[in-house]
Each structure stands twice: as C-alpha cells, then as structure tokens.
Amino acid sequence: MTTVIFLGTPTFAVPILEGLLAKGYDIKAVVTQPDKKVGRKQVLTASPVKKAALEHGLSVYQPAHLSKSAELETLMAMSPDLIITAAYGQFLPTKFLRAARIAAVNVHGSLLPKYRGGAPIQYALLNGDTQTGITIMEMVKEMDAGDIYSQAALQIMPEDNAGSLFEKLSILGRDLLLDTLPKIITHAIEKQPQDPTGVVFSPNISKAQERITLDLTAEEANNKIRALNPDPGAYLMLNGQRLKIWQAKVADEGTSLPAGSLVSNKNRFALSFAENSVLELLEVQPNGKKRMSIKDFLNGQGKNFVPGEQIVSED
C-alpha cells in the first residue's frame, strides 16, 4: 500500500484528502495549520482538514512553523512514498520534500506558470479570466516552480465567485490527482518544466485590495467583488461608512455622472464607476449589520440617498 503524508488546511483540500482515502492510500499523517480564532467571538476553530482527518481517525500535526518544529523529524522518519500538499499555507523545507521515497506532489489551483502563489483562484477572478484549472506539480524549494505532471482546465462562468471556484477546482484537483498518481508511482509520466516567460504571481490578498476604489470600471469592481466572496469580502465607503458588497452586476447603460455617484435608487441601487460605467449592487452588508438583499437595503437607509449625488468616498 502506498504511504502518504498529506498537508492541507482549507475546505479546498478536504475532497482531495478524502479521495486519497477512498482509493486506499495509507495516510500516515495529516499536517495542517494550527487552530485559529475566528468570528467576532474569536472562537478557537480547527481547520476543515483537521476536522476531516479526525473524523477518519488520522494522526494530525499542527506546527506553527514546520521547518522549525519538533514534528519535522517525526514526519521525516515516516519515510512516506508520497508527500502530497493542497493549499497547506507554509513553505516546506527541502529536506522534508526529499523524505518522500517516490515524489513530493502539489495540487495547485491554476494553470501554471500563471498564478504562482497563495491566491491563484482570487487573481483569476480579479483579472477577469475566463479559464482557470488545476496543476499537479512536483514540489521544489522555489514557490510553485516545480515541473508539471498534469493539468486540467476549467471555464470560469459569469456567476462564479471565489467560493464556487474553490468548490469546482477542489473536485477537479481530486480527480486529476487520483488519475495522475498511479503514473507517478510507476514512472509512467514525464514531467514538463514550466515556461519561465509565462510566470505570473498571485500573492495573498492584502487589506488594501479589499477596498473598491473609484478608479475601477464597473466590470473591474464586479471582478473584485467576485474574487473576494466569501472571504474576506470587498467593500466601498458609502458616505464615510463601510459597506461590504457581496454580489453585484454590471449595468447595460452608461452614465455621465462622476465616478462614485448614485445613478438610481428606484427599485435598484446603481453607482457610477470609471469610464462612465454603472454597477448595480445586489447584496450588501452595512457596517455592524448582517448581509441583506438590495431590496432590504433600499427599504432602510438606501432610500435616503439622492440620485446624482456623489456618495462613494475615497478617504
């Protein structure tokens, strides 16, 4: 039986772990990020991978920094056939990767070399891409730079956001990994180096990137909303108050109003953006309140604004 150490943290990695188990791979250990405090009440919460691993009775390790941890030597001593990672969230030391008897393999949520880094799915949406996919690649010291074993593409639909793409790519990643692993194990597949001229990076989303600014067109603003839904969410400043936008659509019409102006609040809430474009808000969350439909927002504070006024601020 092929032995595996699996490393992963978010929901994206859970179907991949469970797929390995269903196919009979012997999971010697699961490594995931430490429990963290979440929500307003700061409840200490285990990662989705930890929860899944414990449900299957697997051994779980949670070093804050794997490369400096006591757990590293324990894991290396297991000498697994395969080390498999899927959105783990830490760099892996080279000596650990070399502990794999056959290969150290990563399931990456993009068509490498495009979107190396921690937020490939978000950047595909931010940039308005119509296609993304999964890459099964060899793990090396440099971030997401290893040779490619296999790839599979996925069309991005207009209604997709980061949450729906994570779900689709997780299943695609599971299926592609399970199809590719037997070929890796039997050396029946030839790795292909990445094209260095096509490298694009996708660093983790910063706090500054969460804000919807008026230099964006309506389409660019909508792409940001999709990319940051469900986490952490995109927002704009509406008359000095933070308003999170969870869903929107680009309107068909244009406007001569300056960017940041209210185009209409009659049965809809439409704002002007760069290049005379218009964005209709569909689901919002005022500061300190729950998510709500734009209808509920209009029945509350939304009806108090005057069309033509500039209500989105940059400061």
Phi and psi in degrees as a GROMACS rama.xvg file:
@    title "Ramachandran Plot"
@    xaxis  label "Phi"
@    yaxis  label "Psi"
@TYPE xy
-74.2864  126.487  THR-2
-94.4782  147.173  THR-3
-139.828  138.507  VAL-4
-104.315  126.063  ILE-5
-110.935  133.574  PHE-6
-123.963  124.239  LEU-7
-170.186  164.273  GLY-8
-132.788  -58.1118  THR-9
-82.7494  -178.069  PRO-10
-57.5943  -33.3607  THR-11
-49.2161  -37.3165  PHE-12
-83.8681  -15.559  ALA-13
-64.9011  -50.9741  VAL-14
-59.3053  -29.8669  PRO-15
-68.504  -45.7246  ILE-16
-60.7652  -46.6657  LEU-17
-69.3691  -29.6556  GLU-18
-65.5323  -40.6808  GLY-19
-61.7813  -43.029  LEU-20
-63.3416  -43.7246  LEU-21
-63.2457  -29.4198  ALA-22
-86.8336  0.840729  LYS-23
90.8465  10.0045  GLY-24
-69.5453  142.087  TYR-25
-90.1333  101.659  ASP-26
-83.3003  104.018  ILE-27
-75.2712  -31.1735  LYS-28
-160.597  150.448  ALA-29
-119.314  128.119  VAL-30
-113.977  128.888  VAL-31
-144.552  169.289  THR-32
-69.7892  154.057  GLN-33
-59.8288  154.067  PRO-34
-55.7721  145.049  ASP-35
-134.14  158.181  LYS-36
-80.7504  131.923  LYS-37
-132.272  156.937  VAL-38
77.1469  175.197  GLY-39
-64.4037  -30.5152  ARG-40
-88.5826  0.388456  LYS-41
51.2656  53.2173  GLN-42
-79.839  128.507  VAL-43
-67.6816  120.869  LEU-44
-129.557  135.103  THR-45
-76.3143  152.999  ALA-46
-68.9225  156.679  SER-47
-55.7654  -36.8965  PRO-48
-66.9185  -40.7946  VAL-49
-61.7025  -44.5782  LYS-50
-59.9076  -44.3564  LYS-51
-65.6514  -41.3926  ALA-52
-62.7072  -43.4662  ALA-53
-67.0364  -34.828  LEU-54
-61.7121  -29.0646  GLU-55
-97.1383  6.95817  HIS-56
70.8474  28.4182  GLY-57
-90.5472  153.881  LEU-58
-76.5781  132.063  SER-59
-118.747  135.182  VAL-60
-122.759  138.285  TYR-61
-135.054  57.3476  GLN-62
-67.6994  139.641  PRO-63
-64.5569  -37.9536  ALA-64
-137.886  104.291  HIS-65
-56.7183  -42.6718  LEU-66
-64.729  -22.4933  SER-67
-110.783  12.9451  LYS-68
-97.6492  157.851  SER-69
-69.6416  -26.7037  ALA-70
-67.1363  -22.8413  GLU-71
-58.9598  -47.356  LEU-72
-64.174  -37.4612  GLU-73
-62.2186  -44.1252  THR-74
-67.0737  -42.4641  LEU-75
-63.5453  -34.2853  MET-76
-66.9501  -17.7325  ALA-77
-70.784  -20.9876  MET-78
44.6153  60.5704  SER-79
-70.5617  157.499  PRO-80
-66.5833  -41.6603  ASP-81
-131.414  141.29  LEU-82
-109.454  123.876  ILE-83
-124.094  127.582  ILE-84
-119.45  148.487  THR-85
-150.72  100.112  ALA-86
54.7359  51.6797  ALA-87
-73.8717  -48.3368  TYR-88
104.137  9.17749  GLY-89
-138.885  151.978  GLN-90
-70.7964  144.493  PHE-91
-107.022  131.783  LEU-92
-64.201  145.762  PRO-93
-58.7818  -39.8362  THR-94
-64.4392  -29.1516  LYS-95
-71.0294  -44.6594  PHE-96
-58.3037  -36.8678  LEU-97
-72.7168  -10.3612  ARG-98
-73.729  -15.3422  ALA-99
-73.5074  127.953  ALA-100
-70.5293  -33.9068  ARG-101
-106.495  -56.4823  ILE-102
-166.067  153.542  ALA-103
-108.065  120.102  ALA-104
-124.133  140.569  VAL-105
-120.548  141.926  ASN-106
-102.681  108.149  VAL-107
-112.238  137.336  HIS-108
-86.1439  49.2555  GLY-109
-162.188  173.197  SER-110
-94.221  87.0749  LEU-111
-59.1755  146.704  LEU-112
-85.8616  4.97428  PRO-113
-76.8168  130.474  LYS-114
68.7057  56.8722  TYR-115
-71.5134  145.875  ARG-116
120.594  -170.866  GLY-117
-86.6613  -7.0902  GLY-118
-134.76  50.806  ALA-119
-65.0532  -35.9838  PRO-120
-70.0292  -41.6469  ILE-121
-64.015  -41.196  GLN-122
-70.8237  -31.148  TYR-123
-60.6859  -39.3681  ALA-124
-75.1148  -43.8926  LEU-125
-54.6604  -39.8271  LEU-126
-88.7395  3.15816  ASN-127
71.0811  26.4222  GLY-128
-64.8405  150.748  ASP-129
-103.117  -4.02848  THR-130
-145.379  142.431  GLN-131
-141.055  -157.736  THR-132
168.646  -162.457  GLY-133
-126.253  140.013  ILE-134
-121.217  128.674  THR-135
-97.8401  118.666  ILE-136
-136.175  159.372  MET-137
-76.7314  136.951  GLU-138
-82.1652  130.621  MET-139
-134.059  176.471  VAL-140
-63.7124  -41.464  LYS-141
-74.3478  140.742  GLU-142
-60.1246  117.292  MET-143
53.5834  32.5205  ASP-144
-106.324  2.55761  ALA-145
-70.0171  165.28  GLY-146
-64.1244  152.854  ASP-147
-96.4828  129.284  ILE-148
-87.9417  -45.0545  TYR-149
-161.326  160.215  SER-150
-143.527  153.699  GLN-151
-143.738  134.322  ALA-152
-94.4367  157.022  ALA-153
-142.475  130.913  LEU-154
-74.9439  137.738  GLN-155
-91.5524  121.322  ILE-156
-88.0735  153.7  MET-157
-56.5153  -29.628  PRO-158
-86.9854  -4.28587  GLU-159
-69.7416  144.081  ASP-160
-126.926  -176.217  ASN-161
-60.1401  -37.7955  ALA-162
-62.7122  -46.7309  GLY-163
-69.4257  -35.4612  SER-164
-68.5222  -39.2245  LEU-165
-56.8117  -44.7177  PHE-166
-64.1396  -46.7025  GLU-167
-64.5136  -43.5747  LYS-168
-71.8464  -29.7241  LEU-169
-61.3238  -45.222  SER-170
-68.7189  -42.5063  ILE-171
-61.8835  -41.0534  LEU-172
-64.3527  -40.8614  GLY-173
-59.8778  -49.6828  ARG-174
-66.4713  -40.5104  ASP-175
-68.2387  -40.0472  LEU-176
-62.2117  -47.5704  LEU-177
-65.3619  -28.9677  LEU-178
-75.7879  -32.5511  ASP-179
-85.4528  -34.6903  THR-180
-55.98  -45.2081  LEU-181
-58.4055  -32.8267  PRO-182
-72.0845  -34.1802  LYS-183
-68.1528  -43.6638  ILE-184
-63.8211  -38.1188  ILE-185
-94.1643  5.17702  THR-186
59.1686  36.1352  HIS-187
-99.3393  15.8259  ALA-188
-133.755  142.894  ILE-189
-106.147  123.483  GLU-190
-69.4021  148.197  LYS-191
-119.563  129.197  GLN-192
-67.8109  151.652  PRO-193
-76.082  147.76  GLN-194
-78.2286  111.504  ASP-195
-63.7223  -22.5618  PRO-196
-75.8009  -14.0718  THR-197
-103.006  10.0718  GLY-198
-69.7939  128.061  VAL-199
-130.816  136.548  VAL-200
-101.066  151.521  PHE-201
-134.076  77.5565  SER-202
-65.2098  161.621  PRO-203
-56.5917  145.362  ASN-204
-64.1016  130.228  ILE-205
-92.0299  164.72  SER-206
-58.4491  -40.0934  LYS-207
-62.3792  -33.0545  ALA-208
-72.3549  -14.4707  GLN-209
-71.8185  -20.1049  GLU-210
-85.288  135.413  ARG-211
-87.7364  117.291  ILE-212
-106.886  161.793  THR-213
-81.1349  -4.23426  LEU-214
-80.8891  -6.604  ASP-215
-84.9652  146.676  LEU-216
-76.0055  168.68  THR-217
-59.5817  -38.9147  ALA-218
-65.4627  -42.5906  GLU-219
-66.062  -39.6524  GLU-220
-63.7549  -41.4122  ALA-221
-66.3913  -37.0476  ASN-222
-61.4667  -39.9583  ASN-223
-65.476  -41.8661  LYS-224
-59.6786  -44.9824  ILE-225
-64.8934  -40.5253  ARG-226
-67.743  -29.3352  ALA-227
-104.364  11.2468  LEU-228
-105.732  118.16  ASN-229
-100.308  -3.25287  PRO-230
-144.954  128.443  ASP-231
-93.8494  -4.60237  PRO-232
95.5234  141.762  GLY-233
-98.5461  151.804  ALA-234
-142.967  160.79  TYR-235
-130.927  164.483  LEU-236
-98.0418  111.101  MET-237
-105.028  107.181  LEU-238
49.5903  44.1778  ASN-239
83.8137  -1.72937  GLY-240
-112.688  139.428  GLN-241
-72.0952  129.776  ARG-242
-126.95  112.987  LEU-243
-78.1679  140.104  LYS-244
-114.689  117.613  ILE-245
-99.0638  -26.8066  TRP-246
-152.592  141.516  GLN-247
-153.319  177.443  ALA-248
-150.142  151.078  LYS-249
-79.9421  126.247  VAL-250
-75.243  155.956  ALA-251
-73.5899  -30.5795  ASP-252
-89.3785  163.218  GLU-253
-103.775  -176.614  GLY-254
-153.046  153.34  THR-255
-97.1864  -1.10976  SER-256
-70.7841  149.081  LEU-257
-61.7289  151.668  PRO-258
-56.5563  136.061  ALA-259
96.1883  3.62049  GLY-260
-91.421  153.619  SER-261
-81.3333  117.608  LEU-262
-82.2998  -42.5997  VAL-263
-161.339  142.098  SER-264
-128.954  28.5097  ASN-265
-100.777  104.596  LYS-266
63.9588  6.93167  ASN-267
-162.189  170.116  ARG-268
-130.739  100.872  PHE-269
-115.659  133.829  ALA-270
-119.644  148.9  LEU-271
-86.604  144.909  SER-272
-132.196  -173.798  PHE-273
-58.5593  155.397  ALA-274
58.2612  34.6574  GLU-275
63.3217  22.9457  ASN-276
-90.0116  161.592  SER-277
-130.227  134.761  VAL-278
-118.868  128.33  LEU-279
-97.4694  125.155  GLU-280
-83.9799  136.97  LEU-281
-116.248  -34.8341  LEU-282
-142.067  127.9  GLU-283
-135.137  171.461  VAL-284
-146.089  98.8847  GLN-285
-62.4629  154.546  PRO-286
-55.9937  126.262  ASN-287
81.5674  4.96352  GLY-288
-123.768  174.616  LYS-289
-82.6914  163.392  LYS-290
-60.7817  143.66  ARG-291
-148.589  157.183  MET-292
-69.8362  160.093  SER-293
-67.0056  -26.536  ILE-294
-61.8708  -45.6957  LYS-295
-66.0776  -37.9231  ASP-296
-62.9876  -41.857  PHE-297
-66.3612  -33.6771  LEU-298
-70.7435  -16.9598  ASN-299
-103.201  -113.885  GLY-300
-75.0988  -21.3268  GLN-301
-62.6905  -27.7525  GLY-302
-76.8858  -9.8092  LYS-303
-84.833  -10.9607  ASN-304
-82.2942  155.314  PHE-305
-110.654  122.491  VAL-306
-54.6981  140.024  PRO-307
98.3808  -22.3892  GLY-308
-78.0358  146.972  GLU-309
-86.1771  111.884  GLN-310
-115.807  -10.0179  ILE-311
-98.4251  124.307  VAL-312
-105.502  158.248  SER-313
-103.59  -8.00897  GLU-314
